[in-house]
Amino acid sequence: MLDFGISKVLEMSDGLTKTGTVMGTPDYMAPEQARGDRVDSRADIYAVGAILYRALTGRKPFEGNDAMSILTAVLTQEPERPSTLNPKIPLSLELVVQQTMAKTPSERFATMEALEQALAPFDAPDAHLPAVTLKSVADPATALAPSTLLQAAARTLLATPPSTSIHEAMEATARNVRLARPSLVFFTAFGLFWGFVNVVVVAAALVRLVRGTDLSTAEVTLSIIGVLATLASPALIWIRHVRRDVWPSTPRSMEMGVRLRRVVLYSAAAYGLGAVLVQLFEGVVGRNGLGVARPGWSLFVFVIALAVGVFTWLGSESRSREGK
């Protein structure tokens, strides 16, 4: 019933579940299992997360009238945040549970040992209930009754850590979790505004470069409206992606917030450095202060900022993959 042992048994044959074979209980089934893809031990890690989710919140991650509706939810939805259902859940513990239940196997803990290490700060067994370890959960021969198991898991994980240093580390993690979504909103808004301003400046510079004259008031207004209309669709697509795929997951929100912050701040810094270099070249070396206003320099600085932003985004993605 707890789904454990499926990948272990199959490891004795070919190490992976055959493609197209769906095995397990829908309530605790990993998305790759639900799709019938080949799976490994990380499907069991997902199942542990689903069990911990129920232990902490009193609810299954996904509810449905039948197995098919539950499997559909597993594939397409994120479960409600545990701390929303139970405010007593530490945000640092919520982060561990959500990482364990990540849709993509590479975003989960790589091994059961890594997961148990992440849960170690919360391991303060209650005097009236047996200690709960991942081994006791995963081994059907030693597992407790389901109701006792869930009660023991919840009591253990919600106990106050005895170590001051561990408590401080958990508080630091909780602060990062609390700041993740506000940071994501701020840098999304900042990034959209930063992109809009740059595109408007570049559009005006291109007109000046081609025509050789400045824009009239009407042309400036039309340019701003045109840029807004052009960027509206990409902005809406990005906001929809963040709302549907990033916002419900605390680990993804934290990762995306860090990536956006780096891209926006690094590109803005590159833009500022480029502008300083232009002033140095024209105003000091060339002794022509008016040369700073040349439209070509606007394009030059924009290209520098854009290149830094793209390389920062790709570099952050590469580091994220290596970390997993």
Secondary structure, 3 states (H helix, E strand, C coil): CCCCCHHHHHHCCCCCCCCCCCCCCHHHCCHHHHCCCCCCCHHHHHHHHHHHHHHHHCCCCCCCCCHHHHHHHHHHCCCCCHHHHCCCCCHHHHHHHHHHCCCCHHHCCCCHHHHHHHHHHHCCCCCCCCCCCHHHHHCCCCCCCHHHHHHHHHHHHCCCCCCHHHHHHHHHHHHHHHHHHHHHHHHHHHHHHHHHHHHHHHHHHHHHHHHCCCCCHHHHHHHHHHHHHHHHHHHHHHHHHHHHHHCCCHHHHHHHHHHHHHHHHHHHHHHHHHHHHHHHHHHHHCCCHHHHHCHHHHHHHHHHHHHHHHHHHHHHHHHHHHHC
